Amino acid sequence: MAQSVSLENPDWIECGICGLRFDPAAHIACAGCPIQKSCQLICCPRCGFETVDPGRSTLARLVNRLLPKQ
Amino acid sequence: MSCHTPAVSETPLVGSIALVGHPNVGKSVLFQQLTGQRVVVSNYPGTTVEVARGAVRRIPGVSLVDTPGVVAFPPYSEDEVVTARLLLNEQLHAILQVGDAKNLRRTLLLSLQLAEMGRPLVVALNMMDEARARGVSLDFEKLAQALGAAVIGTTAIHGRGVDGLVAALQSAPACRFQMEYPLEVETALSEFMTIAGRSIPSAPIAPRALALLWFSRDSVVSDWLQTRLDAAEFACLLEQRRLQPEFGRIIQTVRLEKVETLVCETLVSAGEAGTGWAARLGRWTTHRVAGWFVLAAVLYALYWFVGVFGAGTLVGLLEENLFAGVINPWITAQVEAAVAAAWLEDLIVGPYGLWTMGMTYALALILPIVTTFFLAFSALEDTGYLPRLAALSNRLFKVLGLNGKAVLPMVLGLGCVTMAMLTTRVLESKRERLLVTLLLALAVPCSAQLGVVMGMLAGISLAATAIWGGVVVLVLVAVGWLAARLVPGERNLLLVELPPLRLPQFSNVLLKTLARLEWYIKEVLPLFLFGAVLMYMLDRTGILDQIIRLGEPIVSGWLGLPPETSAVFVMGFLRRDFGATGLFVMEAQGLLTPLQVLVAMVTITLFIPCIASLMMIAKERGSRTAFGMLVMITPLAILIGGLVYRIFSAVGWGG
C-alpha cells in the first residue's frame, strides 16, 4: 500500500547547485561501492553535484539532536 | 516490491496513462491523488527499478503508471531507461507530465520532447503554491496553445487542480506539436521515415519523434528499432546516423531556444524581479559586470576568513602554542623513554614520523583551515550562490567558445574534482569529455585543497593569493581557449535554474560543516599517515636523497626552490593539500622565501589533484589517457612554475 509522502520532509537534501530537493535514502546508485557503508557523500540525481549527507554523519546527527527543533 | 504481485508485463495495457516527470516534482503525491490507495508496485522487467500502477478512480477502465523520474531523453540512468521503455512499449491513452512550476525551463524542455511524441498530453505544473509564493505567474492559456496540450496548475499535496487534470485527461486529443529544425536535420528526418516508415507503422510514438531520438543516440530507441527493422534497413539507418554526429547537439540547441521563447511568451512574472535586498543582490551576482565584483568580494571574504583567521590565528593557536609547545614535546619525551629501537622512535616522532608529520599535519595545520573553509563553503551553498557562479562562469566559457554544458563539471569540481570528472559523461562528444577532464585535472582545485592553498598563501600576503589565483585562471583560460580552437563545434546553451538568494540557515551550515569535517578526517587522516610512512621509508632507504639529487636540476635550476622541495612534490602526488602542508612547514622553518612559496604553490596546484582523481581518469577515459595526462600535466605544471619564478624574480617581487 502506498505511503503518504511529504514534499517538505526535513530529511531531504537541497542541492547547492540546481536547487533540487531529494531524498538521500532513495538513491541506490552507490550500492555497489565497497566503502558505501562509511561514506557520507551523496550526489544530486539531477546535476551530479557532490555534497555531504548530514544524516550519514555521526557528528552531525549528534549535534542535530542538541539543536532546538523548529 | 510486493511479493504478492506479479512483475509488470511489457504487454500493452489498453488505456493506461503514463505519469512522467523529473525526479521529486510530486509525481507520487499526484499518483495517490488520482488512484487512491489501490496500488501495485513491482520491478520493471530486467531491472531493479520499481514501477507503481493503479486504477484512476474517476476514469473507469484506465490505469495510471507512475514512471521513474526522468531528466530528459535520451536516457542516461536505469530509471530513465525504464521510463523510455514504458513510453515505447505501452499502448498509452495519454501522457500526464508533472513538472515543477518553479523550474519552468527544465519542465518545458521535457514537455517539448513529450509533445513531439504525438500522444495525447496533459501538463500538470505542480507546486503552484510555492511558485506563487515566489511571485511566479504564468499565462496557462498561451502555454497550452503553444504546446497543443492542456496545461493545468496543481498543488498535488493539497489536491488542488486534480479535478481539472481528470477533465483534461478525459478529453485530451493527440498532440500535433511539431518543431522546425535546420534543413539538414529535416532532410535526415525525411530519409529516416523513408527507410524505416514501412516497418514501424504502428509505433506508439510519432515516427518523427522516434527519428529525433534516434539521431540523439537514444539507446532504448536503437534497441526498439533493431527488433523491428530488417538488418539492411537498420544498417542503412546506422550509416546515415554515423555521418551526422552533430545532430544530437543541434536538436538539443533548437529545443533550448524554443524553451527560451516559450518562457518569454508565457512567464508573466519570474518572481525574482522583486525589489528586496535578496532580489537586488541576486541580480548583481549574475550581472555581466557587477557579477565579477561580487565574485571578487566573495573571494576576498574567503581570503580573510580562511586565510587570515583560519590559517593565521587558529593555526597559530593550535600548531605553535598547543602542538609545538605542549603536545609534541611531551609525546616525544614519552616515546624516547619507552622505545629503545631508534628506527621505531624515528617512525613515530622523527622528521617523517606518524605523529610529528601525519597527525600534526592533519590535526594542527589542516583541520583549522578546512574547518573555516567548510564553514564558508556551506554558507555559500546555503545562500544559493553556487548556481549563480555557474551562470556567471558560463559567460567566460562563452567568450572562450566552449560548450555551455562544460561549465557544470567545472563548477562541480569546486566540490570534488574526482566526482566532477564522473559528471563529464553528460557531454556529448568524446573529445569534449577529454578536454573538460583535462581542465579539471589541471586547474580546478577541490574545496579542501582550495581551502588549504588559500590558507597557506594568506600567510604571505593578499598579493600572493591574487597572483596564484590569476596564474591558475590564466592557465585555465589559455588551455580552454586552445581546446576550443582544437575542438570546434556548435555551442550548447546552459540551462540553470536560479533559486532565490537567501540568508544561510545556521543549523544547515553547522550540520553540513560537521559532516564535511568528519568525512575529511576519515579520508585524509589515513592518507596522511600512509604518506608519513612512505616518506619515512623513502628516507630510511636513501631513495628520498636520490629523488632530491635527481630533481635538483628542475627543482632548484628551473623552479628556483631548495632541493628538499622535491620531497614535498612527492607528497603532492598523493594529494595536493598534503604537499601544500609540507610547503607550509618549510616556510615556517624559514627554508622558503615568499616567492618560493608562491612558485611551489602554483606548481603543486597544477599537478593532478590526487591519486583518487587519477584513478577516476583511468576508469573513465582509460589508463592510456590517464598516463598521457600525467605525462602532459606534470611538465606543464613545472613549466608554468618556472615561468612564474623568472617573471616575478625579474620584477623583484618579494611578497
Chai-1 contact restraints between the chains, C-beta under 6 A:
chainA,res_idxA,chainB,res_idxB,connection_type,confidence,min_distance_angstrom,max_distance_angstrom,comment,restraint_id
A,M1,B,Q37,contact,1.0,0.0,6.0,A-B,restraint_1
A,A2,B,Q32,contact,1.0,0.0,6.0,A-B,restraint_2
A,A2,B,V39,contact,1.0,0.0,6.0,A-B,restraint_3
A,V5,B,S28,contact,1.0,0.0,6.0,A-B,restraint_4
A,V5,B,V29,contact,1.0,0.0,6.0,A-B,restraint_5
A,L7,B,G26,contact,1.0,0.0,6.0,A-B,restraint_6
A,L7,B,I157,contact,1.0,0.0,6.0,A-B,restraint_7
A,G16,B,E381,contact,1.0,0.0,6.0,A-B,restraint_8
A,G16,B,L386,contact,1.0,0.0,6.0,A-B,restraint_9
A,I17,B,L386,contact,1.0,0.0,6.0,A-B,restraint_10
A,I17,B,P387,contact,1.0,0.0,6.0,A-B,restraint_11
A,G19,B,P499,contact,1.0,0.0,6.0,A-B,restraint_12
A,R21,B,N24,contact,1.0,0.0,6.0,A-B,restraint_13
A,F22,B,N24,contact,1.0,0.0,6.0,A-B,restraint_14
A,Q40,B,A515,contact,1.0,0.0,6.0,A-B,restraint_15
A,Q40,B,W519,contact,1.0,0.0,6.0,A-B,restraint_16
A,P45,B,P23,contact,1.0,0.0,6.0,A-B,restraint_17
A,G48,B,T423,contact,1.0,0.0,6.0,A-B,restraint_18
A,F49,B,L412,contact,1.0,0.0,6.0,A-B,restraint_19
A,F49,B,G415,contact,1.0,0.0,6.0,A-B,restraint_20
A,E50,B,G415,contact,1.0,0.0,6.0,A-B,restraint_21
A,E50,B,C416,contact,1.0,0.0,6.0,A-B,restraint_22
A,E50,B,M419,contact,1.0,0.0,6.0,A-B,restraint_23
A,V52,B,K512,contact,1.0,0.0,6.0,A-B,restraint_24
A,V52,B,A515,contact,1.0,0.0,6.0,A-B,restraint_25
A,V52,B,R516,contact,1.0,0.0,6.0,A-B,restraint_26
A,V52,B,W519,contact,1.0,0.0,6.0,A-B,restraint_27
A,P54,B,L511,contact,1.0,0.0,6.0,A-B,restraint_28
A,P54,B,K512,contact,1.0,0.0,6.0,A-B,restraint_29
A,P54,B,A515,contact,1.0,0.0,6.0,A-B,restraint_30
A,S57,B,A515,contact,1.0,0.0,6.0,A-B,restraint_31
A,S57,B,E518,contact,1.0,0.0,6.0,A-B,restraint_32
A,L59,B,L514,contact,1.0,0.0,6.0,A-B,restraint_33
A,L59,B,E518,contact,1.0,0.0,6.0,A-B,restraint_34
A,A60,B,L511,contact,1.0,0.0,6.0,A-B,restraint_35
A,A60,B,L514,contact,1.0,0.0,6.0,A-B,restraint_36
A,A60,B,A515,contact,1.0,0.0,6.0,A-B,restraint_37
A,V63,B,L514,contact,1.0,0.0,6.0,A-B,restraint_38
A,N64,B,L511,contact,1.0,0.0,6.0,A-B,restraint_39
A,L67,B,S507,contact,1.0,0.0,6.0,A-B,restraint_40
